[in-house]
Each structure stands twice: as C-alpha cells, then as structure tokens.
Amino acid sequence: MVKAKVMEEGLTHLDTTGKARMVDVTGKAVTQRAAVARGVVYMKPETCRLILDNQIAKGDVFSAAKIAGIMAAKKTWDLIPLCHPLELTHIDLSFQLLQQGNGIEITATTECLGRTGVEMEALTAVSVAALTIYDMCKAVDKAMVISEIRLISKKGGRSGEYVRAGEHDRENYER
C-alpha cells in the first residue's frame, strides 16, 4: 500500500517502501534554476517606524536580516536533511513596509546552475531573515508574528516554470 501511494503521488524523497531518501540527481541536466519566496513579519506600527528610522537598539535590522538570509540560503543543505548542497550563483533579499504600516514583507531570490531547484534556499532565506527581524526587535515588540512564508515562483528543470496563482513576481529574476 505504501509503495502504491508513493508511486501515485510522486513523492521523490521517499523510496518504494516509504522510507526517506535523498533524490539521485546524477542523470539530470544542469540548467539555470531560480526561485522567489516571500513572507511577512507582522508587528506594531511603532516597531516598523523604529526599524525604518534605524532606532532599534541592536542596530540596522535590514542589514542584519539580509546577511542572515544570505547565510541561511547558503547553508540550507545543512538545515534541511534531504536537500542537496548547491553552488548558488545569486542570492538577494529585499524588504518592504506593508501598506497598512503593520509589518515588513521579505522577498528572497535565489539562483544557480544545477541539477536541482533552489526553492528551499529561497524559503530558508525568508525564514531566517524573518527570525532575525524578530530577534532584533523583540525587546520592543514580543507580539510580532512571522507568517505567510511561501514560494512565489520558480523556473528551470524538468517541471519548468511555476508562478503562485493570485500573486506576481515583483522581482525580475531573469538576469
């Protein structure tokens, strides 16, 4: 029964007995891969103002979060057990104040020439950048909420291009 379910659903990280495995990408072609992920840290408007005015006691929140996100993307294979180590060729993070002024939206873009995608790297970058924002601002706003971490788009590989329905990729990741 497990074998039939694995084959039917196409869960590539499970073997035919349902046990976890690292996918063999040896025979896959090297192609340009890119992914964009996004997430939000909701907070009090006053906290947003402190961040924008660079008045957080720990320092420049955006610089710290950007560096943390880049470092996390590069170490995704160390954090997520079945991820392949990738030679990333581009990582970028950007931050935007929500229109309501009650949060920061984080966008991460990752790219590589490789045999497997970079979605997990983009998602990891957003996650760690969000955690860094929380850490830097928790002294003034412990009620912050990290939310809506999601893949926006990806390209490359056998499965081709994906763009999340209802959203657009604001970043031009076709370099």
SEMIPA-260721 format. One line per 8 residues: number of its first residue (from 1); for each residue x, z, y of N, C-alpha, C. Coordinates in pm, 1 decimal. Layout:
REM residues N
NUM = X:Z:Y:X:Z:Y:X:Z:Y; ...
//
This chain:
REM residues 175
1 = 81.7:0.0:-119.2:0.0:0.0:0.0:86.6:0.0:126.4; 192.5:82.3:130.0:281.8:86.2:246.3:346.4:-50.1:265.8; 393.6:-110.8:155.9:459.6:-240.8:163.8:365.6:-344.7:223.5; 243.1:-348.9:179.2:146.2:-446.1:231.1:122.2:-423.6:379.8; 110.6:-297.3:421.3:85.9:-265.7:562.0:204.7:-306.8:649.1; 326.8:-281.2:600.9:447.2:-319.4:674.6:451.6:-469.7:692.3; 428.3:-543.6:585.7:432.3:-689.9:593.5:321.2:-742.7:684.1; 202.7:-685.0:674.7:88.3:-730.0:752.3:107.5:-705.6:901.6
9 = 158.4:-589.1:937.5:172.3:-552.7:1078.7:303.8:-600.2:1138.7; 399.9:-641.6:1055.4:526.1:-691.3:1107.3:609.9:-585.5:1175.3; 610.4:-463.9:1124.0:690.4:-356.8:1182.6:834.5:-374.8:1138.5; 915.0:-429.7:1226.0:1050.8:-470.1:1189.5:1145.2:-354.1:1164.7; 1113.7:-235.9:1211.8:1201.9:-121.0:1192.0:1167.2:-40.7:1067.1; 1083.1:-99.1:980.4:1051.8:-37.6:851.9:1088.1:-134.3:741.1; 1146.2:-80.5:633.2:1173.8:-167.0:518.8:1046.1:-182.4:436.7; 1054.6:-252.8:325.5:935.4:-281.0:246.1:875.6:-156.5:181.3
17 = 947.9:-46.4:181.8:892.8:78.4:128.0:840.9:169.1:239.1; 852.8:125.1:365.0:803.3:203.7:477.0:905.0:296.8:538.4; 1029.3:286.7:495.5:1135.1:373.2:548.3:1202.2:306.4:668.6; 1248.5:390.1:760.7:1312.9:339.6:882.5:1440.7:263.6:848.3; 1465.6:157.8:926.0:1588.1:80.1:908.9:1623.9:15.6:1042.2; 1751.3:-15.1:1056.4:1796.1:-90.4:1173.0:1780.8:-238.3:1137.8; 1719.7:-314.3:1226.1:1695.1:-455.6:1201.7:1827.6:-530.9:1197.8; 1842.2:-621.9:1101.9:1961.3:-705.6:1091.6:1943.4:-826.4:1183.0
25 = 2023.4:-833.8:1289.3:2012.5:-944.5:1384.5:2127.4:-1044.2:1369.2; 2202.5:-1030.6:1260.8:2320.8:-1115.2:1240.3:2289.1:-1263.6:1254.4; 2180.8:-1308.9:1196.6:2148.4:-1450.9:1195.7:2073.5:-1499.7:1317.6; 2038.9:-1411.6:1410.2:1964.0:-1452.9:1528.8:2056.8:-1519.9:1630.1; 2002.0:-1614.0:1702.3:2079.0:-1684.6:1804.7:2100.0:-1595.2:1926.7; 2214.0:-1611.6:1990.0:2240.6:-1543.4:2116.5:2166.7:-1619.5:2225.2; 2080.8:-1548.9:2298.7:2006.8:-1609.8:2409.2:2009.7:-1514.6:2528.1; 1973.5:-1567.8:2643.3:1961.7:-1482.4:2760.8:1836.1:-1398.5:2744.5
33 = 1848.8:-1267.5:2762.6:1737.8:-1173.4:2748.6:1722.3:-1099.2:2880.0; 1599.2:-1071.0:2918.3:1573.0:-993.2:3039.4:1445.8:-913.4:3019.8; 1438.4:-800.1:3084.7:1318.5:-716.5:3080.5:1302.6:-642.4:3212.0; 1177.4:-616.9:3247.0:1144.0:-537.8:3365.0:1048.3:-428.8:3319.8; 1078.5:-305.4:3356.0:992.4:-191.2:3325.7:962.5:-116.9:3454.4; 855.1:-41.5:3451.4:812.9:29.4:3571.9:751.9:164.5:3534.3; 760.7:258.8:3624.5:698.9:390.0:3607.6:680.6:455.3:3743.5; 609.9:567.6:3744.6:578.3:635.1:3870.3:607.3:784.3:3857.3
41 = 658.0:842.1:3964.3:666.7:986.9:3976.9:569.9:1024.9:4088.4; 459.8:1091.1:4050.4:363.2:1138.2:4149.4:409.4:1272.5:4203.3; 388.2:1293.4:4332.3:433.2:1416.6:4397.8:353.3:1438.4:4524.7; 374.2:1553.7:4585.5:309.3:1582.4:4712.9:362.9:1484.8:4819.0; 277.9:1443.1:4912.4:326.1:1356.9:5021.2:444.2:1418.4:5097.1; 445.6:1550.6:5108.8:556.0:1617.3:5178.3:688.4:1596.3:5104.0; 681.5:1592.8:4972.3:802.2:1569.8:4891.8:852.9:1427.9:4913.7; 761.3:1333.4:4917.5:800.6:1194.2:4946.3:870.6:1185.7:5081.4
49 = 815.7:1253.6:5180.0:874.2:1250.0:5313.7:1015.9:1307.4:5311.0; 1035.3:1418.7:5238.9:1168.9:1478.4:5228.2:1267.3:1381.4:5163.1; 1222.2:1310.9:5060.0:1309.1:1212.8:4993.2:1345.7:1100.6:5090.3; 1245.5:1045.5:5156.8:1268.9:933.4:5249.3:1357.2:973.2:5367.0; 1345.9:1097.9:5409.5:1427.7:1147.7:5520.8:1561.8:1203.6:5474.3; 1591.1:1189.5:5345.3:1715.0:1239.4:5284.1:1735.1:1388.9:5313.4; 1627.0:1465.1:5296.1:1629.6:1608.2:5324.6:1620.5:1694.8:5198.6; 1637.2:1635.1:5081.4:1637.5:1712.6:4957.0:1773.8:1781.2:4945.1
57 = 1773.3:1909.9:4917.9:1896.9:1990.2:4917.4:2003.6:1936.1:4821.9; 1962.1:1878.0:4710.3:2060.0:1828.1:4613.0:2125.4:1696.7:4656.5; 2071.4:1630.6:4758.7:2134.9:1508.2:4808.4:2045.8:1386.3:4803.9; 2108.1:1271.1:4803.8:2040.8:1141.1:4808.0:1971.2:1114.3:4674.7; 1840.6:1132.1:4672.3:1761.9:1120.5:4549.1:1769.1:979.3:4492.1; 1752.7:877.9:4575.1:1751.0:740.4:4524.4:1885.7:699.4:4465.5; 1994.6:736.6:4529.9:2127.0:701.7:4475.5:2151.1:769.1:4340.9; 2117.8:897.4:4333.0:2137.0:969.5:4206.6:2049.3:911.1:4096.5
65 = 1923.3:880.6:4128.0:1831.4:825.8:4028.1:1874.7:685.9:3983.6; 1926.1:606.3:4076.4:1972.2:472.2:4040.8:2091.7:479.2:3946.6; 2188.1:562.7:3978.7:2305.7:576.7:3892.3:2264.4:630.4:3755.3; 2175.3:729.9:3753.6:2128.4:786.4:3626.6:2058.3:680.3:3541.6; 1975.8:598.4:3605.4:1905.5:492.2:3532.9:2000.5:388.6:3475.5; 2100.5:351.7:3553.1:2200.6:255.0:3505.2:2276.2:313.5:3387.0; 2320.0:437.2:3400.4:2393.0:502.2:3290.9:2306.4:511.9:3165.1; 2179.5:544.4:3182.6:2088.8:557.2:3068.5:2068.8:423.6:2998.1
73 = 2051.5:316.3:3075.7:2033.9:184.0:3014.3:2154.2:149.7:2927.5; 2274.3:180.9:2977.6:2396.9:150.4:2903.2:2409.4:234.4:2776.9; 2342.2:349.3:2770.7:2352.5:440.0:2656.1:2225.8:442.7:2570.2; 2136.4:349.4:2589.8:2010.0:350.5:2515.2:2033.8:357.8:2365.0; 2128.8:283.4:2315.3:2156.9:282.9:2171.0:2201.3:420.4:2121.6; 2256.0:504.7:2209.0:2292.1:642.1:2172.6:2170.1:734.2:2169.3; 2066.1:699.8:2243.7:1948.5:785.8:2257.8:1835.4:749.3:2161.8; 1814.8:622.1:2138.2:1706.2:573.7:2053.0:1768.1:532.5:1919.3
81 = 1736.2:601.3:1811.0:1810.5:587.8:1685.7:1828.3:446.6:1629.5; 1730.4:358.6:1640.5:1741.0:228.5:1574.6:1772.8:113.6:1669.7; 1811.4:145.4:1793.4:1849.7:41.9:1890.4:1992.3:-6.3:1864.4; 2013.7:-133.5:1889.3:2147.7:-191.7:1878.4:2226.1:-166.6:2007.7; 2356.0:-147.6:1997.2:2436.0:-141.8:2120.6:2440.6:-281.8:2182.6; 2416.9:-289.7:2311.5:2412.6:-419.8:2380.4:2516.5:-424.0:2490.9; 2568.7:-542.2:2513.1:2657.1:-564.6:2626.8:2569.3:-614.1:2741.9; 2521.4:-520.5:2821.5:2433.8:-554.7:2933.2:2513.0:-626.1:3041.8
89 = 2454.8:-731.9:3095.3:2522.3:-808.7:3199.6:2466.4:-777.2:3338.2; 2349.3:-713.0:3342.5:2288.0:-679.5:3471.6:2189.9:-564.7:3451.1; 2198.5:-467.6:3539.0:2102.6:-356.5:3542.8:2075.6:-329.3:3690.0; 1948.1:-320.1:3725.8:1915.6:-283.4:3863.2:1792.3:-194.9:3862.8; 1787.6:-102.5:3954.6:1671.6:-17.2:3974.3:1633.0:-21.6:4120.8; 1502.4:-22.0:4145.7:1453.1:-15.5:4283.0:1342.2:88.4:4289.3; 1318.7:138.0:4410.0:1222.9:245.8:4432.3:1132.6:206.5:4547.4; 1003.4:234.9:4531.0:907.5:200.1:4634.6:807.6:314.2:4650.5
97 = 781.6:352.3:4774.2:681.9:453.2:4804.3:543.4:396.6:4774.0; 459.5:471.9:4703.7:322.6:428.1:4678.9:246.8:422.0:4810.7; 151.9:330.1:4821.8:75.1:314.1:4946.0:7.4:443.4:4988.8; -36.7:523.3:4891.5:-103.0:649.0:4923.5:-3.9:755.2:4971.6; 126.4:726.9:4958.7:228.8:820.8:5002.5:244.0:941.0:4912.1; 191.8:931.2:4789.6:195.1:1046.1:4699.1:282.4:1021.8:4575.7; 377.3:930.8:4587.2:463.8:906.6:4473.0:562.7:794.3:4496.1; 653.9:783.3:4400.0:758.4:680.8:4403.4:745.0:596.1:4278.5
105 = 737.0:465.1:4297.4:736.1:372.5:4183.9:879.3:327.4:4157.6; 918.2:331.0:4032.0:1052.7:291.9:3989.5:1041.3:162.0:3911.8; 1127.2:65.9:3942.6:1133.5:-59.4:3867.7:1276.4:-78.7:3819.8; 1290.7:-107.6:3690.3:1422.7:-135.0:3632.7:1423.3:-275.2:3574.5; 1532.0:-346.5:3598.9:1554.2:-480.0:3544.1:1682.8:-475.3:3463.6; 1676.8:-527.1:3341.1:1795.5:-532.3:3255.3:1811.8:-673.4:3201.1; 1938.7:-714.0:3181.7:1967.4:-846.9:3128.1:2089.0:-842.4:3037.7; 2091.9:-935.7:2943.9:2209.8:-953.7:2859.5:2204.5:-1091.0:2793.8
113 = 2315.9:-1130.4:2738.0:2322.7:-1243.0:2646.1:2337.4:-1178.0:2509.4; 2236.0:-1191.8:2425.3:2243.6:-1120.4:2299.2:2146.2:-1169.7:2194.9; 2145.5:-1097.5:2082.1:2061.3:-1131.5:1968.3:1933.8:-1048.9:1961.7; 1921.9:-951.8:2050.5:1802.8:-867.1:2053.2:1770.2:-832.9:2197.6; 1645.5:-796.6:2221.1:1595.6:-778.8:2356.4:1645.0:-654.2:2427.1; 1614.4:-647.3:2555.4:1660.0:-538.5:2642.0:1543.7:-455.4:2695.8; 1429.1:-461.7:2627.7:1313.3:-385.1:2673.4:1339.0:-235.1:2670.8; 1398.9:-187.2:2562.9:1422.7:-43.0:2551.6:1519.5:5.3:2659.5
121 = 1613.6:-79.2:2696.8:1708.7:-42.6:2801.8:1637.8:-29.3:2936.6; 1546.2:-120.7:2966.4:1471.0:-112.2:3092.4:1380.6:11.0:3093.0; 1313.2:37.2:2981.6:1225.4:154.2:2971.8:1304.3:284.7:2980.9; 1421.0:287.7:2919.1:1505.8:407.0:2924.1:1556.8:430.3:3065.9; 1593.8:323.0:3134.6:1640.9:334.8:3273.0:1533.1:395.9:3362.1; 1409.5:348.4:3349.4:1299.0:402.7:3428.8:1276.7:549.9:3395.5; 1276.8:581.1:3266.5:1250.5:718.8:3222.5:1352.8:817.1:3277.9; 1479.8:782.6:3267.0:1584.8:873.8:3313.1:1590.0:878.4:3465.7
129 = 1564.0:769.0:3532.3:1556.4:772.0:3679.0:1443.1:864.7:3723.1; 1329.7:857.4:3655.0:1216.0:945.2:3687.6:1252.3:1092.2:3663.5; 1317.7:1119.6:3553.0:1360.8:1257.1:3524.5:1459.4:1307.0:3629.9; 1543.8:1217.6:3678.3:1640.6:1254.8:3782.0:1569.8:1287.9:3912.5; 1470.6:1207.5:3947.9:1392.2:1237.6:4068.4:1327.7:1374.9:4053.2; 1269.7:1401.3:3937.4:1209.0:1532.5:3914.0:1312.4:1643.4:3931.2; 1426.5:1626.6:3866.4:1531.2:1729.1:3873.5:1576.9:1753.6:4017.2; 1592.7:1648.7:4092.7:1643.2:1662.1:4229.8:1541.1:1729.1:4321.8
137 = 1411.2:1715.2:4288.9:1305.6:1761.1:4380.1:1226.5:1881.5:4329.3; 1257.1:1930.3:4210.8:1175.9:2037.4:4150.7:1174.6:2166.5:4232.7; 1275.6:2189.2:4312.4:1278.4:2311.1:4394.0:1166.4:2312.5:4497.8; 1122.7:2193.5:4541.6:1017.3:2186.7:4643.1:882.1:2143.3:4586.9; 880.9:2091.9:4461.4:754.7:2039.2:4406.2:759.8:2039.4:4253.3; 726.7:2152.4:4194.6:728.6:2163.9:4048.8:610.7:2092.3:3982.4; 511.1:2052.4:4059.1:390.7:1989.8:4004.5:402.5:1837.7:3992.2; 520.0:1781.1:4014.7:536.0:1636.1:4001.8:495.9:1591.0:3862.3
145 = 448.7:1466.3:3853.3:407.0:1409.1:3725.0:476.3:1275.2:3706.2; 541.9:1260.3:3591.8:602.7:1132.8:3554.2:499.4:1058.3:3472.1; 469.0:933.9:3509.9:355.6:865.0:3448.9:376.3:713.7:3444.8; 292.6:649.8:3364.5:277.1:503.4:3363.9:405.9:427.0:3336.0; 492.3:479.5:3253.4:613.9:406.5:3216.2:572.1:295.7:3120.3; 604.8:170.5:3157.9:555.3:57.0:3079.8:643.8:-64.5:3098.5; 638.7:-152.9:2999.8:707.3:-281.4:3008.5:621.7:-375.0:3092.3; 681.2:-435.2:3193.5:610.8:-530.1:3280.3:629.7:-672.1:3229.0
153 = 752.9:-705.5:3192.3:779.7:-840.8:3144.4:908.2:-843.2:3064.3; 918.5:-946.1:2982.6:1041.9:-971.1:2908.4:1051.8:-1119.4:2882.8; 1175.5:-1165.5:2865.7:1195.6:-1306.2:2830.8:1315.4:-1316.2:2738.0; 1316.6:-1424.5:2662.7:1426.4:-1450.3:2570.5:1389.4:-1417.8:2428.0; 1462.0:-1478.3:2338.8:1440.7:-1451.4:2197.4:1327.9:-1532.9:2136.9; 1304.9:-1506.2:2009.1:1206.4:-1581.4:1933.0:1065.0:-1561.4:1985.1; 1033.1:-1441.4:2031.8:895.7:-1415.3:2076.7:868.9:-1468.3:2217.6; 971.7:-1517.3:2285.4:953.3:-1581.8:2415.3:924.0:-1487.0:2528.4
161 = 838.4:-1531.3:2619.4:810.5:-1455.7:2740.4:684.5:-1372.4:2725.2; 686.8:-1254.8:2787.7:571.4:-1165.4:2791.6:557.5:-1114.4:2933.2; 436.0:-1115.6:2986.0:406.0:-1052.8:3114.1:280.2:-969.7:3092.8; 288.4:-841.0:3126.1:175.6:-749.9:3107.6:55.4:-800.8:3185.2; -57.7:-807.6:3120.2:-182.1:-852.6:3183.6:-216.4:-760.8:3300.6; -258.5:-820.8:3410.1:-300.5:-743.8:3526.1:-187.6:-701.7:3618.3; -65.2:-734.0:3580.8:48.5:-699.3:3666.5:133.0:-823.8:3684.5; 211.0:-821.6:3786.0:305.9:-930.8:3805.7:444.6:-871.1:3818.5
169 = 540.2:-951.7:3792.7:679.2:-909.2:3801.2:724.6:-932.4:3944.4; 729.2:-825.5:4023.8:767.9:-839.1:4164.7:914.8:-871.8:4181.1; 992.3:-838.5:4079.9:1135.4:-866.2:4087.8:1160.7:-1005.2:4030.6; 1242.3:-1081.4:4094.1:1279.9:-1211.4:4039.6:1398.1:-1189.7:3946.5; 1369.8:-1183.6:3817.9:1478.2:-1155.6:3724.6:1532.7:-1282.3:3661.5; 1496.9:-1397.5:3713.1:1558.3:-1522.4:3668.8:1672.4:-1551.9:3763.8; 1792.8:-1521.8:3720.9:1909.4:-1535.1:3808.2:1972.5:-1670.9:3794.2
//
